Amino acid sequence: MDALQRIRESFEESIAVKRQTLDAAAPAIARGAGLILDCLLGGHKVLACGNGGSAADAQHFASEMINRFELERPGLPAVALTTDASTLTSVANDEDFAEVFARQIQALGQPDDILLAITTSGHSRNLLRAVQAAHERGMGVLALSGRDGGGLATLLEERDVEIRVAGTSTARIQETHILLLHCLCDLVDRRLLGRDD
C-alpha cells in the first residue's frame, strides 16, 4: 500500500468514527456542556485528568477554559491534574500511581465541582480512583470514553454524563475526543456569552 492510500484510509476511518459518535452521542454532548455550564455558573470549577494522550487532552481543555476558546471572554476555572510533576511523582512514589488524581481531588475538589475524566479504554486504575474520589467529594463526573466504556462506565452515577466514542482504535478515539472537547467549549462559550443562536 502506498503512503497516499494509507493517509486516505486514516482520514476516512477518522471521519467514520466521528460520524458514528455524532449519531450516538449528540444528546450526551449537550448534557455534558450543560453539566459544565451549571458548574461554572454556580461558582465551581472543572478538574480534568487522563493518561498519555488523554493527559494532553485534559491540559488542552483547561487551557481553552482559562484563556479562551474562539470567543473573547473572562477566564473560566479549570485545572488539569496532569501537570504538576512534583505532586504526581510524590503520590506515585509514596502511595501508588492509582492515587495520583484521587489525592489531588481529595485536596482540591469541592461539592458541585466537575471531574472531567478522559480515557480511551475506561480501565486505568487511577481514573477509576479519580471518579470514586470525585463522588466522595460530592462532585459530578463528565467522562469522555471509548470502546465499551470499561470499568469507568460502571462507576458513573445518575447525575454524571458519559460521552462514549463509537470506536475501538485508540488513535481514532483520541481524535474524536479533541472534537468533543471543542464542542463542549463552544457550547459553554455560546451559552455564557448569550450567543446561543
Residue pairs with C-beta under 8 A, 6 or more apart in sequence:
13 169
13 172
14 172
14 175
14 176
17 165
17 166
17 167
17 169
17 172
17 173
17 175
17 176
18 175
18 176
18 179
20 166
20 167
21 164
21 165
21 166
21 167
21 176
21 180
23 166
24 164
24 166
25 163
25 164
25 165
25 166
25 180
28 161
28 162
28 163
28 164
29 163
29 180
29 183
29 184
29 187
30 187
31 161
32 142
32 161
32 163
32 184
33 183
33 184
33 187
33 188
33 191
35 114
35 140
35 142
35 159
35 161
36 46
36 114
36 116
36 142
36 184
36 188
37 187
37 188
37 191
37 192
39 45
39 46
39 112
39 113
39 114
39 140
40 46
40 76
40 77
40 188
40 192
42 112
44 77
44 110
44 112
44 113
44 114
45 77
45 78
45 79
45 110
45 113
45 114
46 61
46 62
46 65
46 76
46 77
46 78
46 79
46 113
46 114
46 115
46 116
47 78
47 79
47 81
47 104
47 105
47 108
47 109
47 113
47 114
47 115
47 116
47 134
47 139
48 58
48 59
48 61
48 62
48 78
48 79
48 80
48 81
48 82
48 115
48 116
48 117
48 118
49 55
49 58
49 80
49 81
49 82
49 101
49 115
49 116
49 117
49 118
49 126
49 127
49 130
50 56
50 57
50 58
50 82
50 117
50 118
50 119
50 127
51 119
51 124
51 126
51 127
53 120
53 170
53 174
54 118
54 119
54 120
54 144
54 174
54 177
55 80
55 82
56 82
57 118
57 144
57 174
57 177
57 178
57 181
58 80
58 81
58 82
58 116
58 118
59 80
59 82
59 83
60 178
60 181
61 78
61 80
61 116
61 118
61 181
61 184
61 185
62 78
62 79
62 80
63 80
64 181
64 182
64 185
65 75
65 76
65 77
65 78
65 185
66 75
66 76
66 77
66 78
67 75
68 75
69 182
69 185
69 186
69 188
69 189
70 185
70 186
70 189
71 189
71 190
71 193
71 195
73 189
73 192
73 193
76 188
76 192
79 108
81 100
81 101
81 104
81 105
81 130
82 88
84 104
87 100
87 103
87 104
88 100
91 97
91 99
91 100
91 103
91 104
92 99
92 100
95 103
97 125
97 126
98 125
98 126
98 128
98 129
99 126
99 129
100 126
101 126
101 127
101 129
101 130
101 133
102 126
102 129
102 130
102 132
102 133
103 133
105 115
105 130
105 133
105 134
105 137
105 139
106 133
106 136
106 137
109 115
109 133
109 134
109 137
109 139
110 137
110 138
110 139
111 137
111 138
111 139
112 138
112 139
112 140
113 134
113 137
113 139
113 140
114 139
114 140
114 141
114 142
115 130
115 131
115 134
115 139
115 140
115 141
115 142
116 142
116 144
117 127
117 130
117 131
117 134
117 141
117 142
117 143
117 144
117 152
118 143
118 144
118 177
119 127
119 143
119 144
119 145
119 146
119 150
119 152
120 145
120 146
120 147
120 165
120 170
120 173
120 174
120 177
121 145
121 146
121 147
121 150
121 170
122 143
122 145
122 146
122 147
122 148
122 149
122 150
122 151
122 152
122 153
123 150
123 151
123 152
127 152
128 151
128 152
128 155
131 141
131 143
131 152
131 155
131 156
132 155
134 140
134 141
135 141
135 155
135 157
140 159
140 160
140 161
141 156
141 157
141 160
141 161
142 160
142 161
142 163
143 149
143 152
143 153
143 156
143 160
143 161
143 162
143 163
144 163
144 165
144 177
144 180
144 181
145 152
145 153
145 162
145 163
145 164
145 165
146 164
146 165
146 167
146 168
146 170
146 173
146 176
146 177
147 167
147 168
147 173
149 162
149 164
153 162
153 164
156 162
163 180
165 172
165 173
165 176
165 177
165 180
167 173
167 176
189 195
190 196
190 197
